[in-house]
Amino acid sequence: MIKNLFKNLFFITLGVIAAGFGLKGFLLPNGFIDGGVTGISLLVEALTDYPLSLLIVIINAPFIILGYFQLGKLFVIKSIVAIVGLAFALLVIDYPIITSDKLLIAVFGGFFLGSGIGLAIRGGGVLDGTEVLAIYLTKKTGFTIGDLILIFNIVIFAVAAYLLSIETAMYSILTYLTASKTVNLVVEGVEEYIGVTIISKHSEDIRIMIIEKMGKGVTIYNGKRGFGKRGENLNTTDVIYSVITRLEMSKLQNEIQKIDANAFIVMNKVMDLQGGHLPRNKYFRKNESII
């Protein structure tokens, strides 16, 4: 328990430092914004005299309160620590201004900001409350979380284009895209996991190969082949399911090809994992993500 607490605090602290560097070292001095609550805070800061550190806390507050009912007390505590920590870092840390090149600002500002947001998520909290609102609204509407976040950000960048300039809005979109991809990389890890379903006449040989050569666990389902003429007795078959990394996908396909060139293989990206016989690298614990 104590070990996990310190680990989460470590991730949140790193996230605060990285996000602060992205904001003060790149975005703020050049008037660029990002998406979500951070983008709203940057937009308000650019148009008023209010300090960004105060705006980040105030604008995130309603989303964190909503998060209490959606994700629990522990999530709220960690998020408050992360958001207040970011506000404090922006207030007291004198980050150096790295460059005035607009393209570098957009790319690397988004990278450091996205790294900070991702590390905070790995620590069990958030630096941006937009995701919390999206989780709430997706239960009330037919939209996915991704759809809702996209809609929020379209509105933010449209307002930025009107109030600031179209060029600033375009660079800000690039910042957002970079940050978004970086968040995914930090939260999901370098190794992306793939669920593989295999249907073959040689299922037993494939099962043994996955266990012995790939070092992976498998689950066997009893199924019936659905391909045949009307009235034909459908043959029973074993359906194999396993989870591997994307980097191991090529090796698995080659090994299956050696056993059964006609094997039917379905691959799906795995969104969440917990338990089971699945080796993981030290940077990847997908089940610890809050969303």
N, C-alpha and C positions, 0 to 999 in steps of 0.2 A: 504493500500500500504506500509506504513512505517512498520506496524506490520509484514507483509510478508517478507520485506527486512531484518529486524532484525532476524526473524526466520530462513531464508535461511543462513544468515551470521553465526548464532549460529550453524547450522548443519555443515556448511563448516569448521568452527573453530574446532569443535569436531572431524570432519573427518581428518583434518590436524594433530591434536595431536595424534589420534589413529594410523594413518598410519605411522607417524614418529616413534612412539613407536614400532610398528611392525618391521620397517626397522632397526632402530638403536639398539633396545633392543634385537632383535632376529636374523634377517636375515644377516645384514651386518657383524657383528663380526664373523660369521661362514661361510661366503662365499656362502650362499644360495641365490637363485633368485626366482622371481615370473614370471608370464606370462605378456604379453602385453608390453607397453612402460616401465613400472616399471621394468620388467624383463630384457629388453634390456639395460636399464640404469645400473642395478645392474651387468649385464654381462660385460659391457664396463668398469665399475668402478673396477671390479675384475681383469681385464686384463690390465688396464692402471693406470696412476696416477691422472686422472681427478676426481674431487670431485663429489659425487652423486648429491648434490644439484644443481650443474651447469648442469649436464647431464639430469636431469629430466626436466629442463626448456627447454634446447635446443632440445631434442628429441621430446618433446611434442608440440613444436611450430608449425610444419607443420600440425599436426592434428587439432590444435586449429584454425588455419587459415581456414582449410577445414570446420571445424564446423561452422564458420561464415556464409558460404553459405548454409549449410545444416540445421542448427538449430537456427541461428539468432544471433543478436548482444548481447542480454542479456545473452545468454548461454556462449558466448565467454568471456564476462566480468567476470562472476562468475567463469568460469574455470581458467582464468588467476589469479584471486584472490586465488583460491584453490591451483593451482600448485606453484605459487610464495610463497604462505604461507607454503606449504610443504617444499620447498627448504630452506626457512628461518628457519623453525623449525629444519630441519636436521643440519643446520649450527650453530645455537645458543643454542638449548636445549640439555642439557647433560642427555640423557636417560640412565638409568641403564641397564647393561647387566644382564639378568635374569637367564639364564641357559646355560649350554654347552651340554645338552642332545639333540641329533640330532632330535629325534622324537618330543620332546616337542617344539623345535625350529620350525620345519616344521608346526606343528599343530597350536601353539599359534601365531607364526609369521604370518601365513596365516590368522588367526582369526582377529588379530588387524589390519592388512593391509586391509583385506576385509571389516571390520567395517568402516575404514576410507574412503575407496572408496564408500561404500554404503551411508554413511552419506553425503559425498560430492554430490552424485547424488540426495539425498533427498533435498539438498540445491540448486539444479538446475545447478550444474556444474559437472566437472569430474576431477579426479586426474590422469587418464590414458586415452590417446587419441585413443587407439585401437578401442574402440566402435564407435567412430566417423568415422574412416576409414571403418569399417565394414558396417555402415549404408549407406555410399556412394557407396561402392562396391556392396552391395546387390541389388541396383537399376540398376547396370550395368551388373550383372551376374545372374545366376539362383540359387546362393547359398543363404542360410539364414544367418542372422547375427551370429547365433550360430556356423554355419559351418565355416564361415570365421575366427572368433575368434579362433576356434579350430585349423584351419590350421596355423594361425600365431603362436600359442603357440607350436605346434608340431615342427615347424622350430626352434623356440627359444630354446626349450629343447634339440633338436638334436644338435644344435651348442654348447649348454652348456655341453652336454655329451662328445663332441669331444674336446672342449677347456679346460674344467675343469676336470670332471670325471663322469663316469656313475652313481656312487653313489650319487654325488651331484645333478645330473640331476633328479634322482629318488626322492630324498628328496624334490627337488624343485617342482616336479609334485604334490607331496602331499601338499606342501604349496599352490600351485595354486588351487587345488581342494578345500581345506579348505577355501581359500579366496573367491572363486567363490560362494560356498554355503552360506558363511556369507554375501556377497553382496546381494544375493537373499533374505535372511532373513531380512536384514536391509531395503532394498528398498520395498519389498512386505509386510513387517510386519509379525507378528506372525499369524495373521488370513489370510488365503488364501481364496479367494472368488471363488465360484462355480456357474456357470449358469446352472439352472435346467429346462429342458423341460419336461412337463408331459402331456400325452394323456390318457384320461380316460372317460368312460361313465358317471362318477360322477364328472365331472369337476367343476360344481358349488359348490358342497360340499368341494372339495379340495381347490378351490379358497377362500372360506370363512375361512377354516382352516388355510391357509397360512397367511391370513390377521389378523385373530383374535388370533390364538394360537402362530404363529411364529412371528407376528409383522412385516411382510415383505410386500412390494408392489408386484403386479403381473401385467403382460401384457397378454391379451387374444388375440389369433389369431384365425380366422375362417379357418378351414381346412376340408379336406375330408379324410376318411379312405381309404387307398390304398390297403387293403387286401380283396380279394373277387374273385369270379369266373368271367371269362370273360363275359362281358355283364351285369353283376349285377350292380344295381344302388348303388353307393358308398354313405354311410351315411355321413352326415356332422358332424363335431365334433369341440369342442372348444379345442385349444391347449394353455396350460398355460406355461408361462415363468416367472421365478423369479430368483433372485440372493441371495445366502445365504453364510455363512462362512462354511468352511469344518467342523468345530467343531459342526455345527448345522445339518450336513447332516444326521447323524444317527437318530436324533429326527424327521426330516422331513420324512424320509423313514418309520419310525414306524407309524407316523400319517397317511400317505398315505395308508399303509397296512391295517389300521383299516377301511378305507373308501372303498378302492378298491384294493384287493390283486392282480388283473390282470392289474393294471395300468402300462403303458409303460413310463419309466423314462430314460431320457438321461442327463448325467452330463458332463460339460466341464469346464476346468479351465478358469477363466476370466483374460485376460491379461491387461485390462485397464478399469477404471470406472470413471464416472463423472456425478454428479447430481443424480436425482431420489430419491426415498424413500429407503435409505440404511443406517442403523446405522453403524458408523465406530468408532473404538477405537481411542484414541488421538494420537497413534503412527503411524497410517496407513492412508496415503493419496496417494493412488496409482496414481491418476490423476496428481500429481505433479512431477512424475518421468519424466525425460527428454527423456527416451527411453522406 
